[in-house]
Amino acid sequence: MKYLDLTFTDPAANLACDEALVEFFEAKTPDDGLLRVWQPTNYFIVLGHSNRLHSEVDCTVCAARQIPILRRISGGGTVMQGPGCLDYSLILNSRAHGLSNIADAFHYVLRRHGRAIETLIGAKTSIEGISDLTLAGCKFSGNAQYRKAHHILVHGTFLLQFDLALIEKYLKIPIKQPDYRHNRPHLKFIANLGIESAKLRNCLRSTWNAVQEFSGIPTRRIDTLIDTRYGREEWSRKF
């Protein structure tokens, strides 16, 4: 598997990069895949593809604090990104890995990630809901998925040392919740792992055997996706 450690300062570029990369692999249709890791340098909010903005986000507070609101191509819930998070993006050939449906793909990825975290912290993790990783019932990693004909994108966030109070400030309690949440407020539902980013990066790279550096960054396509999708309010606020 190939490896890419790449963070853009522009939040829209980080989202556009994931879509451009999965398109790149889909066009090439190789059996191998890609692990990308990136770490936000500023705060912003990302809606799942079909999330309704005003049901998920306190738009008044975001506007007052100039917190950008974006929308990704994949499903899943709304998240807040920023310093103290580590994000990953996996592009996998669905046939080569036997990932014929959404559930299989999440289980395949999250089972590996759970075991990786357990080696770092010495505590038991669990897969909860459709796509969450938890520690003692609290979520530390949310994940989402986008599928094409031959390749899938599974991407998500690890909470490492994030200012969790910000999530309660900017995000509303979602209407659609996994059963295990039991309507808990954000601060009783989420938790930091409290580990260093570099340790997790190295652990993920080892977990996926991502030994070869990836150099074919589709820069032009990223720029086009920013101009036509991720950088436009019509996209971010369409629902």
Secondary structure, DSSP 4 states (H G I P E B T S, - for coil): -EEEE---SSHHHHHHHHHHHHHHHHHH--S--EEEEE--SS-EEEE-TT--HHHHB-HHHHHHHT--EEE-SS-S--EEE-TTEEEEEEEEETTTTT--SHHHHHHHHHHHHHHHHHHHH-S-EEEETTTEEEETTEEEEEEEEEE-SSEEEEEEEEESS--THHHHHHBPPPSS--GGGTT--HHHHB------HHHHHHHHHHHTT--EEP----HHHHHHHIIIIIT-HHHHT--
